[in-house]
Amino acid sequence: MIAMVALAAIACSRRTTPASSSDRRTDDIVIVYDNDVHCSVDGYAKIAALKAEKQALTPYVTLISAGDFVQGGSLGAASKGGWIVTIMNAAGYDYVTLGNHEFDYAMPRLKELTSDLSATVLCCNLIDLTAGKRMYKAWEIVDYGGTKVAFIGAATPYSFNSSTPAFFQNEAGEYIYSLCAETYYDMFQNYVNDARNQGADYVVAITHLGDDVDIDPINSQELARQTSGIDVILDGHSHNLVPERKLTAKDGKTVLYTQTGAHFDNMGVLTISPKGKLTLQMIPTAEYTKEDARVRFVTDSLKQVYAAMGARKIGSSEVTLPAKDADGDWLVRNGETALGDFCADAFREELGTDIAEARSARTCPPGKSTTTTSSMSSRSAASAASPR
């Protein structure tokens, strides 16, 4: 079944073709983009349809992801990102950059996933220190009928911490990869200069940095301020909805900034007109009704494979293990829960440790615990999961 789905994905990965010259109504350059999809796979049929819709109007259409696509949902976890890559190939992505969660399945798996990905991976700051070179292309120029647009990709340098630091280290605990935190802005400026020197009329940065200046000192807003020559930043990481923001570059020129939010809540469209006008549009995915039938087939086929896997009974609980409250808010991120206790006990049993912790990802109100601890004298998993 999986092989059939993969073949179907390959068959339709280049399913759309530019409109014939007699049908074209514009020579606009259209860049469709997303960020932080996190395995919200139902949006791919829609963004593929949006790309095809734009291709019916102009031959110059490119589809881009600004990272965090292989992690965050069950289809990604069950396949370690492989099924997500299959769907993205079917949707016809042209370029992606790496989000911090692309590293979640460790470096060997990242290399497999990006090798399988039809899109070109752009990431100017991921360096293999052992080999002494970048792992992926830093930038690429696309010639749209004489107008050259350079795309430069970059990941957040904080990926080491937000993923698993050991993934980037050797057995001695020494880092064997670098994300160039110490030289980030100068490095990016050098690549902008290279692209301009190669004739780029526009430079579009595809970044996974985020715009939370109080959290990450190296962020997209500072990237705009510390460099010159970037026209647009298509960003991700902070999950903020930014239809359009105007930033000021080092040379005083305007840099357009945008982010689509997360989980395919929106799809973004950047348009560059023949006269040089740059416009940004945000399309709520729920309001866009068109879908690409073949991408929908690939998606639904993989869901069926996963459903069969999920239908297997591997155990049972006599008590409720809630993750969310009645309002849909995450209990497990705001205090100790039965589910957290169960997971902590499972970690301890599986790893054979004396103590195990299941940590929350958010700060809790004063007086509440954000960590569930399991020790050898703790209750059994079943009794620890009793409702509170």
Buried (B, 14 or more C-beta within 10 A) or exposed (E): EEEEBBEBBBEBBEBBEBBEEEEBEBBBBBBBBBBBBBBBBBBBBBBBBBBBBBBBBBBBBBBBBBBBBBBBBBBBBBBBBBBBBBBBBBBBBBBBBBBBBBBBBBBEBBEBBBEBBBBBBBBBBBBEEEEEEBBBBBBBBBEBEEBBBBBBBBBBBBBBEBBEEEBBBEEEEEEBBBBBBEEBBEBBBBBBBBBBEEEBBBBBBBBBBBBBEEEBEBBBBBBBBBBBBBBBBBBBBBBBEBEBBEBEBBEEEEBBBBBBBBBBBBBBBBBBEBEEEBEBBBBEBEEBEEBBEBBBBBBEBBBEBBEEEEEEEEEEEEEEBBEEEEEEEEBBBBBBBBBBBBBBBBBBEEEEEEEBBBEBEEEBEEEEEBEBBBEEEBEEBEEBBEEE
